[in-house]
Amino acid sequence: MSDEEFDQKFKAIADTFIDLANQHAKEAHVENVSIALLYAASRFNAYVVANNAENLEKFESDRKSASDFFQEKYQEMLQENLDDYSKVYEPQPKYAHLMKDQENSKADV
């Protein structure tokens, strides 16, 4: 599987969890849904670590490095998504909603 194919599959899977979270957010506070997602991710990640360990000794020896790995990945992804959302606050021209999308307008030329 190429990196691009992996990326597409990864994002498609993530989108299914986001869609489910959005459904739950219709009936629960988004903060509660967020914490539930974190709990589910931590539970599944613990399963992944346990599933890859042949025995308790291996599980215990992998515990710290697995925790560090998941924390680092979470921090990277959170910062990337916060950067994406920060664009919401960038000033827009007063009539931006009437302007053509820059990329689409290039195709029209």
Backbone hydrogen bonds, N-H to C=O, Kabsch-Sander energy under -0.5 kcal/mol:
donor,donor_aa,acceptor,acceptor_aa,energy
6,F,2,S,-2.7
7,D,3,D,-2.7
8,Q,4,E,-2.3
9,K,5,E,-2.5
10,F,6,F,-3.1
11,K,7,D,-2.5
12,A,8,Q,-2.1
13,I,9,K,-2.5
14,A,10,F,-2.5
15,D,11,K,-2.4
16,T,12,A,-1.3
16,T,13,I,-0.5
17,F,13,I,-1.4
18,I,14,A,-2.3
19,D,15,D,-2.8
20,L,16,T,-2.0
21,A,17,F,-2.5
22,N,18,I,-2.6
23,Q,19,D,-1.8
24,H,20,L,-2.3
25,A,21,A,-2.2
26,K,22,N,-0.5
26,K,23,Q,-1.1
27,E,24,H,-1.7
28,A,24,H,-1.1
32,N,29,H,-0.5
33,V,29,H,-2.1
34,S,30,V,-2.7
35,I,31,E,-2.2
36,A,32,N,-2.2
37,L,33,V,-2.4
38,L,34,S,-2.2
39,Y,35,I,-2.5
40,A,36,A,-2.7
41,A,37,L,-2.7
42,S,38,L,-2.6
43,R,39,Y,-2.6
44,F,40,A,-2.6
45,N,41,A,-2.7
46,A,42,S,-2.1
47,Y,43,R,-1.8
48,V,44,F,-2.3
49,V,45,N,-2.2
50,A,46,A,-2.6
51,N,47,Y,-3.1
52,N,48,V,-1.5
53,A,49,V,-0.6
53,A,50,A,-0.9
59,F,55,N,-2.5
60,E,56,L,-3.0
61,S,57,E,-2.1
62,D,58,K,-2.0
63,R,59,F,-1.1
64,K,60,E,-0.5
66,A,62,D,-2.8
67,S,63,R,-2.4
68,D,64,K,-2.7
69,F,65,S,-2.5
70,F,66,A,-2.8
71,Q,67,S,-2.4
72,E,68,D,-2.5
73,K,69,F,-2.5
74,Y,70,F,-2.5
75,Q,71,Q,-2.5
76,E,72,E,-2.4
77,M,73,K,-2.6
78,L,74,Y,-3.0
79,Q,75,Q,-2.4
80,E,76,E,-2.2
81,N,77,M,-2.4
82,L,78,L,-2.8
83,D,79,Q,-2.4
84,D,80,E,-1.9
85,Y,81,N,-2.5
86,S,82,L,-1.7
87,K,83,D,-0.7
87,K,84,D,-1.0
88,V,85,Y,-1.6
89,Y,86,S,-1.5
90,E,87,K,-1.2
96,A,93,P,-2.1
98,L,95,Y,-2.0
99,M,95,Y,-0.6
99,M,96,A,-1.1
105,S,101,D,-2.5
106,K,102,Q,-1.3
107,A,103,E,-1.0
108,D,104,N,-1.0
109,V,105,S,-0.7
109,V,106,K,-0.6
